[in-house]
Amino acid sequence: MNALTIIWIALPLFIGFSIYLLPSICRYLALGVAIISLGYSLKIFSLSLPLDLQLLDNFGVILLIDNLSGFFVLTNALVTLGVILYCWQSDKTNFFYTQVIILHGSVNAAFICADFISLYVALEVISIAAFLLITYPRSDRSIWVGLRYLFVSNVAMLFYLVGTVLVYKAHHSFGFEGLRGSPPEAVALIFLGLLAKGGIFVSGLWLPLTHSESDSPVSAMLSGVVVKAAIYPLVRCTLMVPEVDPIIRIFGVGTALLGVSYAIFEQDTKRTLAFSTVSQLGFILAAPEVGGFYALTHGLVKSSLFLMAGILPSRNLKVLKDQPMKTAIWIPLVMASFSISGFPLLSGFGAKVLTMKNLLPWQVIGMNIAALGTATTFAKFIFLPHEKSGGSKAKSGFFPAISVLLGGLLIANGVYYQAYTLTNIIKPLLTIFLGWFIYILIVQRMVIKLPRIAEQFEHLIGGMSLMLIFLFWVILGNQTSIF
């Protein structure tokens, strides 16, 4: 298994550069890498014990592969597979597929890292590949959005790198366990870098513009897996160093509420989905013990929703109410919206039930409000008009891609089949119906435009500074239990 793991890590990078040299078979090579990753992710769940590899002792590289890694790697494999199928008949060049596979491989690497310096390398490669995908259209708008993303990402990683050096100075090791006993400023700087990179709370408000202005396949990759490359180490650190658990849970609840507050009133479909991504990342952090399963369901749902948003007649929800879409597109749109709202028979139901069962008492009210807000938000999509012959025609690769992603939601529904008790079913259904009621009677009739000043480029770094101060305050408040 050790040799297989090394080959699996190196293969996407080798194939990624080969794709650029073999344009005639670029799609097939990319598809093959995604299928191999899918097979490897399923193999992870058959391991009886976690696989722990220390390739360079305390200096890194430390790899840790277990069920948590398996959920994240499986998400990456299915989302990448869906994106490749979606683009199969498009005019995407070999350069596009090269970046997709390099991004796929670097995200896989991030999902098995257990040391800060290896994670830093993986996150930097992710930033470069994501930047090249965002700017792929080569329009003025895409280049500006890509440069904005790259600048914010690099600043976040600068904070992270300084914190990593402080951890090494304290323990002469880059391992995640080094958070225990490190100076408060080290923990604050590392967490700030990861929170900003992952789109969490105020420091993550770069995310809505970046995800909404990218091409739909790129948005699917960004929301489905890229932001989770920074979420995974936060979850892993929490499980390895339980003393930081309260800090992560605080940001989980705050992020869930912040994101859904914007998503409810947003009238742009892609911005709605982007703010929903911010909120759903909060659900992953709110209950780190089961964050892997929630990450899988969210990745499949959100990537499919962004792919669907790319073929809708308009991005404006008000326009969509007057332009019925094809029923064949509306059905998968409703399935995905049901899943993220927590409707039974889809894995989003089990993920939400499992998350709610692992909340601490002080989190329950806030996360229930966030769940209600999610149901209200996605009522916008569920109640859109549709007809058999309406709207624009779907791309040829749309239905194979959606079949993979939504099929994954149906199959993953069996991961936590114990959720299907009468009590567990009634509560989500009541939440969903109440969310629909709020949307129809209140939200649909309101026109509220929330300020975007915090999203402006010149304020993003200021937001990071405020987050750093807040992190210092929270960490010092928990200093007795952590240090």
N, C-alpha and C positions, 0 to 999 in steps of 0.2 A: 504493500500500500504506500510505503514511503516513496519508492521510485515512481509509482503511478502519479502520486501527488506532484512531484517535481515536474514530470512531463506535462501534466495538466496545466500547471502554472505557466510553463514556458511556451506551450503550444500556441495560444492566441497571439503572442507577440511574434513568433516565427511565421505563423500563417498570415498575420496582419500585414507584415511587410511583403510577403509573397503575393498577396492579393494585388498589391499595387503593381507588381511586375507581370501578373497574369490576368489582364482585364477580361479576357474571354470567359474565364471560369470564376470570376470574383464572387458571384452570388453563391455558387456551389461550395466554394471554400468557406465562406462566411457561415453558410447554413450548416456545414459539417462541424465547425467549431462549436456552434450553439448546441447541436445535438450531442456532441461529446461531453459538454458541460452538463447537459441534462442528465446523461447517464452517470456521470461522476457524482452529481448531487444526490441522485437516488442511492448510489452506493454508500454515501456517507451515513444514511439512516440505517444501514445494516451493520455499522460498526458497533461492537459490544462495549468498547471503551473509547474515550476521546483519543485522537491521534495528536501527540505532542512532539513536534520536531524542533530541535535547537541546532541550527546549522552553523552558527558562529558564536556559540556560547552567550555570554552576557552582552557582547557587543551587538547582538542580533545576528541572524534572523531567527525569531521565535514564531513558530506557526502552531496554531491550535485549531483542530477540526473536530467538531461534535455536532449534535443536532441543531444547535443555534446557528452554526455556520451553514449547516445543510439547508435550513429554511431560506437564508439569504442567498446562497449560491443557486438554489432552485429558482428563486425569484428572478435572478439575473439571467439564467438560462432561458426561462420561458418568455420573459419580456424581450430579450434579444432575438429569440426565435420568431416571436410575433412581429417585431419590427422588420426583420429581414423578409418575412413572407409578405408583409404589407407593401414593401418597396420592390417586390420581385419583378413586376412588369413596368416599373417606373423608369425614368431616365437617369437614375442615380449612377454616378460613375464609380470606378474602382477606388477612387480616393475616399468616397463616402463609406464604402464597405470596409476599407482599411481602418478608418477611424472608429467605426462601430466595433470592430473586433478588438482593436487595441484598447478601447474603452471597456469592452466586456472583460478582457483579460486583467486589466488593472483593477477593475471593481472586484473580480474574483479574488485577486491578491489581497485587497483590503479586507475582504470578508473572512480571511483565515489568519490575519496578522494578530500576534499577541505581544508585539513590542512597538514602541512609539516611533523608532527611526524607520523601520520597514513600512509602517503605516504612512509615514510622511512621504516616502518615495512613491508609494502607490497613489496617494491623494494628489500629488503633484502631476503624475502622469495622467490621472483622471482629469485634472483641470485643463491640461493641454489638449487632450482628445476631445473633451466636451466643448472647449473654445472653438476648435476647428469644425466641429459639427454645427455649432450655433451659427458660425459665420459662413457655412457652406453655400448659402444662396448668393453671397458676395454683394448684397445690397448694402446701401449706406446704413439702413436701420439695423440689419443683422450684424454688421461689423461693430456698430456702436454697442449693441446689446452684448455681444461677445466680449468686447474689451472691458465693458463694465463688469461682467461676470469674472473675467480673469483678474482684474484689479482687486475686487473684493476678496476673491479666493486667495490671492497671493498675500494680501494683508492678514487675512485670517490665519494662513499657514505660517506667517512670520511670528505671530503671537504664539502659535502652537509650538514652533521650533524652539523658541526661547524657554518655554515651559519644559520641553523635553530635555534640554541641556541641564536645567535645574534638577530634574528628576535623576539624571545620570550622575550629577555632582553629589547628590545625596546618597545614592545606592550603588554607583558604578555599574548600573544595569539600566537598559531601556525597557525592561519588561513592564507590562501594565500593572503588576503588583507593586511597582515602585511608587504608585500614588500614595500608598499607606506610608506615613512617616515623612513624606516630602514637605517642603515649605508650602504654606498656603498660596503664595504667589505662583508656584509651579502648577498646582491643581487649577487655579483660576485661569492661567494663561492657556493651558492645554484644553480645558473645557470651553473657553471662549472660542478658540480656533475651531473646535469640532462643532460647537453650537452654531457658529456663523456659517461654516461650510455646509452643515446639514439643513440650514434654513429654519432654525429654531428661534422662536420668540422674536424680540425686536431686532436682534442682529441678523435675522434671516429674511428681512423684508426686501432683499434683492431678488428673492425667488419669484414672486408673482410676475414681474415684468419679464424676467429671463425665460421662464417656462411658457408664458403666454405668447411671446413674440417669436419663438423658435418654430421651425417646421413641426408639423404634428408628429412624425416619427421621432424627431429629436426630443420634443416635449415628453413623449412616452418614455424614452430612455432616461431623461433627467428626473422626472417625477417617479418613475417606476423603480429605478435602481441607483442612480448616481447620488442623490441626496442620502440614500441609506448607507453609502460608504462611510459617511461620518456618523450616522446614527448607530451603526453596528458597534464601533469601539466604545461608544458611550454605554450601550447595553452591556457589552462584555466587561468593561471596567466596573460597572455596578455589580455584576455577578461575582467578579473576582475580588473586589474591595467593597464589601457591603456598607462600609462607613459612608460612602458617597451616595448611597441609595436615596436619602431624603432630598439631596440637591437635585438629582435627576428627576425625581417625581415632581418637585416643585415646577421645574421647567416644562415637564410633560403637561401638567394641568394648565399652566399659563399659556402654552402654545396652542393647546386644543381650543381654548376659549378665544384667544386672539384671532386665530385663523378662521374659525367659524363665524365670528362676528362680522368679518369682512365678506366672507363668502355668501352669507344670507342676502345681503343687499346688493351684491355685484350683478350687473346686467350683461356683462361680457362672458360668454361661455368659457373661454380658455382662462380668463382671470378667475372666474368662479372655481374652476378645477384647480388652479394654482394655489389659491388661498385654502381650498379644501385640503391640498397636500400638506400645507403648513399645519393645519388642524390635525390631520390624521397622523402625522409624525409625532404629535403630542401624545396620541393614544399609545404609540409604541413605547415611548419613554415613561408613560404613567404607570405601566406595569411591566418592568423589564424582564421578569421571569418568563413571561409568555410573549415577549416582544417579537420573537422570530416568526411565530405563526401569524401575528397581526401584520408584520412586514410583508409576508407572502401574499396575504389576501389584498392588502392595499396596493402592492405593486401590480398585481394582475388587474385589479379594478381600474386603477388610475391610468395605466398605460392603454387599456382598451378604451377608456373614456376620451383620452386625448386623441387617439386614432379616429374615433367617431367624430369628435369635434372638427377634425380636418375635412370632413365631407359634408357637413351640414350646410344648408343654403346660406347661412349667415352666422356671424359670431354674436350678434345682438339678440338677446332673448326676446325683446319686444317684436323684432322682425320675425323671428321664428314662430311666434304665436299666430302670425298672419300668413305664414308660408308652410303648409303641412309637409312634413318629410315623408319619405317612403316608409311604409310599415315594416319592411324588412330591415331597416336601419333602426327604427324606433324600438323594436323588440329587444335587440341586444343592449340598446341604450337603457331600457327599463331594467333589464336583468342586472346590469352593472350598478345602476342606481339603487336597486333593491339590496344588492349585496353590501354596498358601503353603508347603507342605512341600517343593516342588521336584520334583514328579512330572512326567515327560515328557508331551508333547502339550498342555500348558497353559503360558502365558507365564511363570508362576512358575518353571518349570524353567530357561528361558533367562536370566531375570533373576538367579537364584542362581548359575548357571554363570558368567555374565559378571562378577558381583560377586566371586566367589571368584578369578577370574583376575586381578583388578585389586587384590588385597590385597597389602600389604607382608609380608615373611616373618614379622615379629613378630606380625602379626594372625591368621595362618592358624589356629593352634590355638584361639584364643578364638572365632573366627567359626565354625569347624567344630563346636565345642561348642554354640554358639547354634543352628546349623542342626539338630543332633541334638535339642536341646531343643524346637525348633519342631515337628519330626516327632512327638516324644513328646506334646507338648501337644495337637496336633490329632488324635491317635489317639483322644482322648476322644470326639470328634464322629463319627469314621469308624466306630467300633465300637458306636455307639448302636443299640438295636433298632428295627426298623421293620416295618410290614406294610401291605398295600395299602389297608386301610380304617381304619387306626389314627390316633390323634391328632386334633388340631383341624383344622378346615378353613382353608385359606389364603385370605387376602383376595383380592378380584378383581384388584387391581393387582399382586399379588405376582409372578406368572409373567411379565408383560411387563417388569417391572423387573429380575428376575433374568435374563431372556433378554438384555437389553441389557448387563448387567454381565458375565455369564459368556461371552456372545458376544464381548465385547471381549477377554476372556482368550484365547479360542480364536484370534481374528484376530491379536492382538498376538504370538501364538506365532511368527509368521513374521518378527518384527523381527530376531531373532538365530537364524536357522535353522542357522548354522554350529555351534551348540551340539550338534547331533545327531551326535556321534561316539560310538563304542563306549565310550571311556574316560569321556567326560562323562556318559553315561547310567548306567553301572555305579555310579559313586560316589554320586550322589543316591539311587539305588534302595537301595544298601546302607545309607545313612544313614537312609532312611525305614523300612526293615525293622528296623533296629536300634532305632530309636525306638519302633516298635510293640512290639518284644520287651521293651524296658524298661518300657513302659506296662503291658503285660499281666502281666508277672511281678513288677514292683516297684511302680510308681506307683499302679496300680489298687488295690493292697492296703494302701496307706499312707494314714494320715489325719494330715496335717501342716497346721497353720494358722499361716501366717507372720504375724508381728506387723504391725499396721497403724499403729503409732505415728507413722511418718514421713509418713503420709497425713493425719494430723489437722491441722485448720485452723491451730491455734496453732503447729505445727511447720513449716509450709510456708515461711514467710518465713525461719525459721532455716536451713532447707535451702538457700535461695538464698544466705544469707550464707556458709555453708560452701562452696558452689560458687564464690562470688566469690573466696574465699581460695585455693581450689584452682586457679582460673583464673590468678590472679596468679602463683602458684608455677610453673605450667606455662609461662606466657608468659615469665616472667623466665628460666626455664630454657632457653627457645629465643630469648632476646633477641638473641643475636649474629646469628642467621639472619634475624630479622624486622626488627629495627631497625638 
